[in-house]
Amino acid sequence: MDTKSERLRDACELAAQAFRKLDHTEFDEIIEKLDFCIGSYNFDKNPIGLVEYGYKAFEMLKEIKKNHPRKVSKALLSALEDNLT
């Protein structure tokens, strides 16, 4: 079953991968939070952490895209936005 929460989990996984590819220590905390929330969701199916850190990741990635448009895909931003609303 492909629920909105599962799609949000997948989008958060993609966001964590995008932050890893940027390879900068300032993103370590958001990567850790996303990884924790993904694991927590997989365990208890409660998406509250995914929503909280999904929003934070979305805002951070939008800012990165402004200055470095090729480093963040539109598809990733759309996946986060569509599943957070």
C-alpha positions in Angstrom: 0.0 0.0 0.0 1.4 3.4 -1.0 0.1 5.9 1.5 0.9 9.6 1.7 3.0 8.9 4.8 5.1 6.3 2.9 5.6 8.7 0.0 6.7 11.3 2.5 9.1 8.8 4.0 10.5 8.1 0.6 10.9 11.8 -0.1 12.7 12.3 3.2 15.1 9.5 2.2 15.8 11.3 -1.0 16.3 14.6 0.9 18.8 12.9 3.2 20.6 11.5 0.1 20.7 15.0 -1.4 22.2 16.5 1.8 24.8 13.7 1.8 25.8 14.5 -1.8 26.3 18.1 -0.9 28.9 16.8 1.5 29.1 19.6 4.0 29.2 19.3 7.8 26.5 21.9 8.3 24.0 19.3 7.0 25.0 16.5 9.4 22.2 17.4 11.9 19.4 17.4 9.4 20.7 14.1 7.9 20.7 12.6 11.4 17.2 13.8 12.2 15.8 12.6 8.8 17.5 9.2 9.3 16.1 8.9 12.8 12.6 9.9 11.7 12.6 7.5 8.8 13.7 4.7 11.2 11.1 5.7 13.7 8.3 5.8 11.0 9.4 2.3 9.8 9.0 1.0 13.4 5.8 2.7 14.5 4.2 4.1 11.4 3.7 7.5 13.1 4.7 10.2 10.6 4.9 13.2 13.0 8.8 13.3 12.8 8.7 13.0 9.1 6.4 15.9 8.8 8.5 18.1 11.2 11.8 17.4 9.6 10.4 17.1 6.1 9.4 20.7 6.3 12.8 21.7 7.7 14.5 19.8 4.9 12.2 21.3 2.3 13.0 24.9 3.4 16.7 24.2 3.5 16.7 22.6 0.1 14.7 25.5 -1.4 17.4 27.9 -0.1 20.2 25.8 -1.5 18.4 25.6 -4.9 18.3 29.4 -5.0 22.1 29.6 -5.0 22.9 26.3 -6.6 20.1 25.3 -8.9 21.7 22.2 -10.2 22.4 20.7 -6.8 18.7 20.2 -5.8 16.2 18.7 -8.2 12.8 20.1 -8.8 11.5 16.5 -8.5 12.8 16.3 -5.0 11.3 19.6 -3.9 8.0 18.6 -5.5 8.0 15.2 -3.8 8.5 16.9 -0.4 6.0 19.6 -1.0 3.3 17.3 -2.4 3.5 15.0 0.5 3.7 17.6 3.2 0.5 19.3 2.2 
